């Protein structure tokens, strides 16, 4: 079993940067692909980025490509999401999730964190 805890959210001005962290417990962390999703009130949770088990493969939603970077440190059981050039429309609760294989569908994930709020002021 894997437990995920997100951190690093907060308030930032448009154009600014934040780095989110997703810390995992359990010795099987490296067996899972990790993705970030985000959700705003009244909307479905949407895919943001994913990283493969070894960190060699990464995937991004078109809306964040070129601005966000996902990375992982398996020695620290942690995945990061570096978010640059933030826009007001990036404001959401960000969740990390673990799955055997990365997918853009929320249905493919076995474990979820509790989320961290990102607020972007115009």
C-alpha positions as CSV (number, residue, x, y, z in Angstrom):
1,X,0.0,0.0,0.0
2,X,1.1,3.6,-0.7
3,X,0.2,6.7,1.2
4,X,0.6,10.0,-0.6
5,X,1.0,13.5,1.0
6,X,1.1,16.7,-1.1
7,X,2.7,19.9,0.0
8,X,4.0,23.2,-1.4
9,X,0.7,24.8,-2.4
10,X,0.0,28.4,-1.6
11,X,-0.8,31.9,-3.0
12,X,1.4,33.2,-5.8
13,X,1.1,36.1,-8.2
14,X,0.4,35.4,-11.9
15,X,3.7,34.8,-13.6
16,X,5.2,33.3,-10.4
17,X,6.4,29.8,-9.6
18,X,5.6,27.1,-7.0
19,X,7.0,23.6,-6.5
20,X,4.6,21.0,-5.3
21,X,5.9,17.8,-3.6
22,X,4.2,14.4,-3.3
23,X,5.8,12.3,-0.5
24,X,5.0,8.6,-0.5
25,X,5.3,6.0,2.3
26,X,5.9,2.4,1.6
27,X,8.8,0.4,0.0
28,X,7.0,-0.1,-3.3
29,X,7.0,3.6,-4.4
30,X,9.3,2.9,-7.4
31,X,6.8,0.4,-8.8
32,X,4.3,3.1,-9.4
33,X,3.8,5.8,-12.0
34,X,2.8,9.1,-10.3
35,X,0.6,11.7,-11.8
36,X,-0.7,15.1,-10.8
37,X,-4.3,16.1,-11.3
38,X,-6.1,19.3,-10.4
39,X,-9.7,20.2,-9.6
40,X,-11.7,23.4,-9.2
41,X,-15.2,23.6,-7.7
42,X,-17.9,22.2,-9.9
43,X,-15.5,20.7,-12.4
44,X,-14.1,17.3,-12.9
45,X,-10.6,16.4,-11.8
46,X,-8.2,16.9,-14.7
47,X,-4.9,15.4,-15.6
48,X,-1.9,17.7,-15.4
49,X,1.3,15.6,-15.6
50,X,2.6,12.1,-15.1
51,X,6.0,10.4,-14.7
52,X,6.9,6.8,-15.2
53,X,8.3,4.5,-12.5
54,X,12.0,5.2,-13.3
55,X,11.4,8.8,-14.1
56,X,12.5,8.3,-17.7
57,X,9.1,9.1,-19.2
58,X,7.0,12.2,-18.6
59,X,3.6,13.3,-20.0
60,X,1.9,16.7,-19.8
61,X,-1.5,18.2,-20.5
62,X,-1.3,20.7,-23.3
63,X,-2.4,23.4,-21.0
64,X,0.8,23.1,-18.9
65,X,3.3,21.9,-21.4
66,X,6.4,24.1,-21.4
67,X,5.5,25.7,-18.0
68,X,5.3,22.7,-15.6
69,X,8.0,20.0,-15.0
70,X,7.4,16.8,-13.2
71,X,10.3,14.9,-11.7
72,X,10.9,12.2,-9.1
73,X,13.5,11.1,-6.6
74,X,12.9,7.4,-5.8
75,X,15.5,7.5,-3.0
76,X,13.4,10.1,-1.3
77,X,10.0,8.5,-2.3
78,X,9.0,12.0,-3.6
79,X,7.6,13.4,-6.8
80,X,7.8,17.1,-7.6
81,X,5.8,19.4,-9.8
82,X,7.7,22.6,-10.7
83,X,5.1,25.1,-11.9
84,X,6.4,28.3,-13.6
85,X,4.7,31.1,-15.4
86,X,1.5,30.4,-13.4
87,X,-1.8,31.8,-14.7
88,X,-5.0,32.4,-12.8
89,X,-6.5,29.5,-14.6
90,X,-4.0,27.2,-12.9
91,X,-5.6,27.8,-9.5
92,X,-7.0,24.6,-8.2
93,X,-6.5,21.9,-5.6
94,X,-3.7,19.7,-6.9
95,X,-3.6,16.0,-6.1
96,X,-1.0,13.4,-6.7
97,X,-2.0,9.8,-7.5
98,X,-0.2,6.5,-7.9
99,X,-0.9,3.8,-10.5
100,X,1.0,0.8,-12.1
101,X,0.7,2.6,-15.4
102,X,0.2,6.3,-16.1
103,X,-3.1,7.3,-17.6
104,X,-5.0,10.5,-18.0
105,X,-8.1,9.0,-16.6
106,X,-8.7,9.2,-12.8
107,X,-10.1,5.7,-13.0
108,X,-6.7,4.2,-13.4
109,X,-5.3,5.2,-10.0
110,X,-5.0,3.1,-6.9
111,X,-3.9,5.7,-4.4
112,X,-4.6,9.5,-4.0
113,X,-3.3,12.2,-1.7
114,X,-5.5,14.7,0.1
115,X,-4.6,17.6,-2.1
116,X,-2.9,21.0,-1.8
117,X,-4.4,24.3,-2.7
118,X,-2.8,26.5,-5.3
119,X,-4.1,30.1,-5.6
120,X,-2.9,32.4,-8.4
121,X,-3.6,36.1,-8.0
122,X,-4.1,38.1,-11.2
